[in-house]
Amino acid sequence: MSVPVAFDYHVAKSVDDAIALLQEYGDDAKVLAGGHSLLPTMKLRLAQPAHLVDIGRIHHLSHIHEAHGTIEIGALTTYTMLAKSALIGRYFPILHEGTEQIGDQQVRNRGTIGGSIAHSDPAADMPGMILALKASIVVKGPNGERTISADDFFVGTFETALAPNELVTAIRFPLPHAHTGSAYEKLANKASHYAVAGCAAVVSLGADGTCTAASVVITGAASKTARASAVEAALVGKKLDEATIAEAASHAADGLDIVADLHGSKAYRAQMCSVVTRRAITRAASRA
């Protein structure tokens, strides 16, 4: 088994302590949360940090609570905690079913929501759900705390809007309007469980069954987690019958930087985007 290069290990006692350690060691430091993304890359020596800053013992970063019209989830909340939360199940079934598709039980027991979005892997499931739910990401750094909308947070492959020495501390989700449904669907890589193509969909319906709002996000198939704007535009103002959903879903890959690799060509991934998008919207609409 591969082993990482030697490094110094630091246990942060607080968010401010973690920020101070990151400032002290700069580009030589990496943050350790659940570790399921960082540690494998270190073992392969794709990442060789000289210092690890472990934030896993900052217990107040692990929570789920409702306040001021939002659900706030602490950055160190694990996937298993999300899956077991009645509050999450009541408002955001997409997070329940999406979380259950992440990795295996060991990954879900240790992996954290904050670690996933800070890593910004386009094939990961959580960034797509965060973006579809139009969440806000709370971060803290040397210059204090700020809030970044999910639409501005995911910049590219393994790239976010986090500034140097900033940490994700919480994610805030606005409570859904009445008659809103959500769903997550993906074609998974059988070995890694990452998305070859995935779709997170949130739709709201009016009293007459017309779609009043749609948020549709593609994961896995493009160079970054990306909003499927053409699909959203094709849904709003229409009754979400089978034909309307199929037509909208056919535009799932429009304008996206679709990638090709050993798991699928660009054409294959684009087609799978349409398939998973149709399925996700159909289920989301049935829940609205």
Residue pairs with C-beta under 8 A, 6 or more apart in sequence:
1 43
2 43
2 44
2 45
3 43
4 39
4 42
4 43
4 45
4 48
5 42
5 45
5 48
7 42
7 49
7 50
7 51
7 52
8 50
8 51
8 52
9 51
9 52
9 54
10 21
10 51
10 52
10 53
10 54
11 54
11 57
12 18
12 21
12 53
12 54
12 55
12 57
12 58
13 57
13 58
14 58
15 55
15 58
15 61
15 140
15 167
15 169
18 31
18 53
18 55
18 58
18 167
19 140
19 141
19 142
19 165
19 166
19 167
21 29
21 51
21 53
22 29
22 31
22 53
22 164
22 165
22 167
23 142
23 165
25 50
25 51
25 53
26 164
28 49
28 50
28 51
29 49
29 50
29 51
29 52
29 53
30 38
30 47
30 49
30 51
30 52
30 53
31 38
31 52
31 53
31 55
31 118
31 167
32 38
32 39
32 52
32 53
32 54
32 55
32 56
33 55
33 56
33 75
33 76
33 112
33 114
33 115
33 118
34 56
34 78
34 110
34 111
34 112
34 115
35 110
35 115
36 103
36 107
36 110
36 111
36 115
37 115
37 116
37 119
37 121
38 47
38 119
41 47
42 48
42 49
55 61
55 76
55 167
56 76
58 76
59 76
60 74
61 74
61 75
61 76
61 77
61 114
61 169
61 170
62 74
62 76
62 77
62 78
62 81
63 72
63 73
63 74
63 77
64 71
64 72
64 73
64 74
64 77
64 81
64 82
64 85
64 87
64 88
65 71
65 72
65 87
66 72
66 87
66 175
69 174
69 175
70 172
70 173
70 174
70 175
71 87
71 88
71 91
71 92
71 172
71 173
71 175
72 170
72 171
72 172
72 173
73 82
73 88
73 113
73 170
73 171
73 172
73 173
74 114
74 169
74 170
75 112
75 113
75 114
75 115
75 167
75 168
75 169
75 170
75 171
76 112
76 114
77 112
77 113
77 114
78 108
78 109
78 110
78 111
78 112
78 113
79 99
79 102
79 103
79 107
79 108
79 109
79 111
79 112
79 113
80 105
80 108
80 109
82 88
82 95
82 96
82 99
82 113
83 96
83 99
83 100
83 108
88 95
88 96
89 96
91 173
91 175
91 176
92 133
92 173
92 176
92 182
93 181
93 182
93 183
93 287
94 129
94 132
94 133
94 182
94 183
94 184
94 200
94 201
94 202
94 284
95 129
95 133
97 183
97 184
98 125
98 126
98 128
98 129
98 184
98 200
99 108
99 125
99 126
100 108
101 125
101 184
101 186
101 188
101 193
102 108
102 111
102 124
102 125
102 126
102 193
103 111
103 193
104 193
113 126
113 130
113 171
114 167
114 168
114 169
114 170
114 171
116 124
116 125
116 126
116 127
117 126
117 127
117 130
117 137
117 153
117 154
117 160
117 168
117 171
118 160
118 162
118 167
118 168
119 158
120 127
120 154
120 155
120 156
120 157
120 158
120 159
120 160
120 224
120 225
121 127
121 157
121 158
121 194
122 157
122 219
122 220
122 222
122 223
122 224
122 225
122 259
123 189
123 194
123 195
123 196
123 219
123 220
124 194
124 195
124 219
124 225
125 184
125 186
125 195
125 198
125 219
127 154
127 219
127 225
128 184
128 195
128 198
128 199
128 200
128 217
128 218
128 219
128 225
129 184
129 200
129 217
130 137
130 150
130 153
130 171
131 150
131 151
131 154
131 200
131 215
131 217
131 225
131 227
132 182
132 200
132 201
132 202
132 215
132 216
132 217
133 150
133 173
133 174
133 182
133 200
133 202
133 215
134 149
134 150
134 151
134 173
134 174
134 202
134 215
135 150
135 171
135 172
135 173
135 174
136 147
136 148
136 149
136 150
136 171
136 172
137 147
137 148
137 149
137 150
137 153
137 168
137 170
137 171
137 172
138 145
138 146
138 147
138 168
138 169
138 170
138 171
138 172
139 145
139 146
139 147
139 148
139 162
139 163
139 166
139 167
139 168
139 169
140 146
140 166
140 167
140 169
141 163
141 164
141 165
141 166
141 167
142 165
143 163
145 169
147 172
148 161
151 227
152 161
153 160
153 161
154 160
154 161
154 224
154 225
154 226
155 161
155 224
156 223
156 224
157 223
157 224
159 224
162 168
176 182
176 202
176 204
177 204
177 213
179 204
179 205
179 206
179 288
180 202
180 203
180 204
180 205
180 213
180 288
181 202
181 203
181 204
181 205
181 283
181 284
181 285
181 286
181 287
181 288
182 200
182 201
182 202
182 203
182 284
182 287
183 200
183 201
183 279
183 280
183 281
183 282
183 283
183 284
183 287
184 198
184 199
184 200
184 201
184 280
185 198
185 199
185 201
185 276
185 277
185 279
185 280
185 283
186 195
186 196
186 197
186 198
186 199
186 219
186 220
186 276
187 195
187 196
187 197
187 198
187 220
187 272
187 275
187 276
188 194
188 195
188 196
189 195
189 196
189 263
194 220
195 219
195 220
195 221
196 220
196 221
196 263
196 264
196 269
196 272
197 218
197 219
197 220
197 221
197 264
197 269
197 272
197 273
197 275
197 276
198 218
198 219
198 220
198 221
198 276
199 216
199 217
199 218
199 219
199 228
199 252
199 273
199 276
199 277
199 279
199 280
199 281
200 216
200 217
200 219
200 280
201 214
201 215
201 216
201 217
201 277
201 280
201 281
201 283
201 284
202 213
202 214
202 215
202 216
202 284
203 211
203 213
203 214
203 215
203 235
203 240
203 281
203 284
203 285
203 288
204 211
204 212
204 213
204 214
204 288
205 211
205 212
205 240
205 285
205 288
206 212
209 239
209 240
210 237
210 238
210 239
211 235
211 236
211 237
211 238
211 239
211 240
211 285
212 236
213 236
214 231
214 232
214 235
214 236
214 281
215 227
215 232
216 227
216 228
216 231
216 232
216 235
216 252
216 277
216 280
216 281
217 225
217 226
217 227
217 228
218 225
218 226
218 227
218 228
218 252
218 253
218 256
218 273
218 277
219 225
220 269
221 253
221 256
221 258
221 259
221 269
221 270
221 272
221 273
222 253
222 256
222 257
222 258
222 259
223 257
223 259
224 257
226 256
226 257
228 251
228 252
228 253
228 254
228 256
228 273
228 277
229 254
229 255
230 251
230 252
230 254
230 255
231 248
231 249
231 251
231 252
231 254
231 277
231 281
234 244
234 247
234 248
234 251
235 244
235 245
235 248
235 281
238 244
240 281
240 285
242 282
245 278
245 281
245 282
245 285
246 278
248 277
248 281
249 274
249 275
249 277
249 278
249 281
250 274
251 274
252 270
252 273
252 274
252 276
252 277
253 269
253 270
253 273
253 274
256 273
258 266
258 269
258 270
258 273
259 266
259 269
260 266
260 269
264 272
